[in-house]
Amino acid sequence: MHRNAFSIAELMEDSGLGRSKIFEEIKQGRLIAHKCGRRTLILAEDYARWLRALPVVKVKTPLGSATDGVGQ
């Protein structure tokens, strides 16, 4: 079943992030939240957009590998 929205607890479980980090991302405007009464919801499309906007980890090649030009 396709999920349309996540509660904060559901987002914590799905992302592995803590409550404080999620609310920090909301406060900074990077993650969009909606209110339904007292409940805070994150739309699945906003969660996916936020994930895609995270920086990519740059991996350094090990010393002496064939791709770094050392030893050639």
C-alpha positions as CSV (number, residue, x, y, z in Angstrom):
1,M,0.0,0.0,0.0
2,H,1.3,3.4,-0.9
3,R,1.6,5.9,2.0
4,N,0.5,9.4,1.3
5,A,1.8,11.0,4.5
6,F,3.9,10.3,7.6
7,S,3.4,11.3,11.2
8,I,6.6,12.4,13.0
9,A,6.9,9.0,14.7
10,E,6.5,7.2,11.3
11,L,9.0,9.4,9.7
12,M,11.5,8.7,12.6
13,E,11.0,5.0,12.0
14,D,11.3,5.2,8.2
15,S,14.3,7.6,8.1
16,G,16.2,6.5,11.2
17,L,16.4,10.2,12.3
18,G,15.5,11.5,15.7
19,R,12.6,13.8,16.6
20,S,14.9,16.8,17.1
21,K,16.6,16.5,13.7
22,I,13.2,16.2,12.0
23,F,11.9,19.3,13.7
24,E,15.1,21.1,12.9
25,E,14.7,20.3,9.2
26,I,11.1,21.6,9.4
27,K,12.2,24.8,11.3
28,Q,14.9,25.5,8.7
29,G,12.3,25.1,5.9
30,R,14.1,22.1,4.3
31,L,11.3,19.7,5.1
32,I,7.7,20.8,4.6
33,A,5.2,19.8,7.4
34,H,1.4,20.1,7.5
35,K,-0.9,20.3,10.5
36,C,-4.2,18.4,10.9
37,G,-5.4,19.5,14.3
38,R,-2.5,18.8,16.7
39,R,-1.0,16.2,14.4
40,T,2.0,17.1,12.2
41,L,2.2,15.3,8.9
42,I,4.9,15.1,6.2
43,L,3.6,14.3,2.8
44,A,5.3,11.4,1.1
45,E,6.2,13.6,-1.9
46,D,7.8,16.3,0.4
47,Y,9.8,13.6,2.2
48,A,11.0,12.2,-1.1
49,R,12.0,15.7,-2.3
50,W,13.8,16.3,1.0
51,L,15.7,13.0,0.6
52,R,16.7,13.9,-3.0
53,A,18.0,17.3,-1.9
54,L,20.4,15.9,0.7
55,P,24.1,16.3,-0.2
56,V,25.8,13.4,-1.9
57,V,28.7,11.8,0.0
58,K,32.0,12.2,-1.8
59,V,34.1,9.1,-1.5
60,K,37.8,9.4,-1.6
61,T,39.7,6.8,-3.6
62,P,42.2,4.7,-1.5
63,L,45.9,5.6,-1.9
64,G,47.6,3.6,-4.6
65,S,44.4,2.7,-6.5
66,A,44.5,2.5,-10.2
67,T,42.1,5.5,-10.5
68,D,44.2,8.1,-8.7
69,G,47.2,8.0,-11.1
70,V,49.7,6.9,-8.4
71,G,52.2,4.3,-9.6
72,Q,51.5,4.8,-13.3
